[in-house]
Amino acid sequence: MNIRYDIILDYLPLFIKGTLLTLGLTVAGVALGLIIGLLIGLGKMADRLWVRLPFIWYINFFRGTPFLVQILLIHFGVVPLFMSPANPIVSAIIALALNSAAYMAEIFRAGIQSIDKGQVEAARSLGMTHRQAMKLVILPQAFKRMIPPLGNEFISLLKETSLAAIIAAPELMYWGRAAQGQYIRVWEPYITVAIIYLILTLSLTYLMNFIERRMKTE
């Protein structure tokens, strides 16, 4: 098999551009997912069943259906209600955030519930409100325990950005498909894309491991 390096060199600027957008989509999806996921996780822990049910079904839907279906529904069904024509980058960020939030919610719930209830009672005995106890006592401790699963979700979301190519968001996979279509070659564009994803995921893995070690020493 003859490898055509000219294909890689020709598309290299676009691969770099796509990589930057892939990272941007991932960061935006994780940031919004953290906020939404925390609210959903707290909602799922509510005392009343009727309060918990919407959050439970939100998690069930986004964890129980393929992300490809979700991004298509959001791009062709939801975003056009607010924006015409639908912007694929906006659609991708919304889909990534909503999908990530379902997994983040379970991570937050498990992390918060892993903290001994006695610490909440101790904080309340010191005159703290429930919100203050959660903010100042529970969440800081829970966050340290949540770093490994949050890191895994970050990496999973990075790889899921590749599905944004199906709605023409010009991220990394989009340009890999473009190169394949132009040159009718599979190996060069897709192996290059795979290597870039591998570098990104390994870098994130090492970064999360470093953060986890630092948090343990503090």
N, C-alpha and C positions, 0 to 999 in steps of 0.2 A: 504493500500500500504506500503510495507516494503522498507525503504530507505537503500540503500547499500552505507554506508560511505566509504567502502574500495575502491570503484571506484574513488571517489573524491580524497582520499589520494594517490592512485596509480598514478593518472594523475596530481596531484597538481604541481610537478616540471615542467611538460610540460605546464600546464595552466599558470604558472608564466612566463615561457619562451615565450609562445605565447602572453601574455599580454605585455611584453617588446617590442616584435616585432610590435604588434598593435600600441603601442605608437610611436615607431620609424617610422612606415609607415605614421601615422597621422602627425607627426611633419615634416617629409620630404615632404609630400604632401602639407601641408599648406605653408611651406617655399617657395617651388617652385611655388605653386599656387599664392602666394602673388606677386612674381616677374612677372610671366607671366600675371597675372590678371591686374596688374597696367599698363603694356604695352598695353594690349588689351583694357582696359578701356580708356586709352588716345587715342588709335587708333580709337575707336568708336566715340570719340568726335572731330575727324578731320573735317575740313571745307569741304573738297571735298568728294563727294559721293563715287567715285571710290576708295578712300583710306579707307573709312568707311566700305564698303561692305564686305571685307574678315573677318573683326573683327565681324561684325554683324552676319555673317553666322557661324563663329566659335562658338559664344555664342548660336545661335539657335540650332546648332547640339548637343553640349554637354549638354545643358539644356533640349532639346527636345527628347533625346533618353535615354533609360535605362542604368544605369551605368554597369549593368551586360553585356549588349551588347558591351559597350565600352571596358571593360576590356578583353573580349574574342577577340575582334578585335585587340587590341594592343598586347596581349600575343601571339596569333596564327598568326597574319598577319603582324604586324609592327616590333616588337622586333626581330623576326627571320631574318629580313633583315640585322640586325647589330650584332646579337649574336646567336650562334647555339651551344647547345640548348638554348632556351629562358629561362632566369632566372625568376622564378615567382615573386621574390621580386622586381627585377628591373621593371618588367611589372606592378606590383601593384603600385609602386611609380609613374611611368609615367602616368598610368591611373588616379590615384588619383589627381596628379598635374594638368593634363589637364582638368579634370572634375571640380576641385576646381577653376581653373583659370577663367572658364566661369562665375561662381557665384561671384568670387572676382571682376571681371571686372565690373559687374553691381553695386556692392557695392562701388567700387572706383568712378565710374561715378556718382552715386547718391550723394555720399559724396562731391565730388569736385563741382558738379553743385549746391549743397545746399549753398555754400559760395557765398556771394554777389559779383557780378562782379566789383563793385566799388573798392573792395580791390585789384583786379588785376590792375585796372587803377591807383590806388594810388601807388602801388609798381612800376609800369612802369614809373610813373611821378618822382619817386626817382632815376631813372636811372637803374633799374633792367631789365634784359632781361626776356623774357617770362619764360624761364627755371628756372631762379633764383626766380622769383615770385612764380612759382609753388612749388619749393623746399622749400623756406624759409617762405612763407606766406600762401599759399593755403593748401598744404598737411598737415602741422602740425595741422591746425584747422579742416580740414576734417577728419583727423584720429580719433580725439576724438569722432566725430559723428558716425564713422564707427565701433567703438568697439563692440556695441551690435550685429549688423549683422555679423561681423567677428567672434564673439564668437559663434554665432549660426552655422555658416559654419564650424567652428572647430569641434563642437560637431557632426554635421551631417557627416563630413568626418570620424570621429572616428568610427561611426556606419557603414559607408560604407566599412570600411576595412574588415568587415566580409565576403564580397563577394570575397575577394582575396582567400578564401578557395577553391573556385571553380577551381582555377588554381594551387592549391597545394602549395600556400604560407603558411608556417607554423605559421600563426598567431593564435589568440585565438580561433576563430571559427573552424579552421582546427583541433585543438586538441579536441574540443568538438565533432566534427563529428567522429574523430578517436576513442574516448572513446565509443561513441554510437555504432559504428560498431563492436568494439571488444567485448563489453559486451551485445549487443542487449538490451540496456536499454536507455530510452529516458530522463526520468526525471532528474536523477542525473547529467549527463554531461551538458545538456542544461540549467537546472536551475542554475547550478554553473556558466556557461558562462554568462547567463543573469544577475546574481548578480554582476559579475565582471564588465560587461559593465555598469551596473547601477551605481556602485561605481565610475567608471571612468568619466561617463558623469556628475554625480552630483558634483564631485570634480572640473571638468572643469567649470561647471556653477558657482560654488562659487568663483573660481579663477577669472573668467571673470567679475563677479559682483564686486569683490574687486578691480580689475584694473580699472573698470569704475568709481567706487567711488573715487579712488585716482586721476584719471584724472580730475574729476570734481572739486576737491578741489585745484588743482594746478593753 
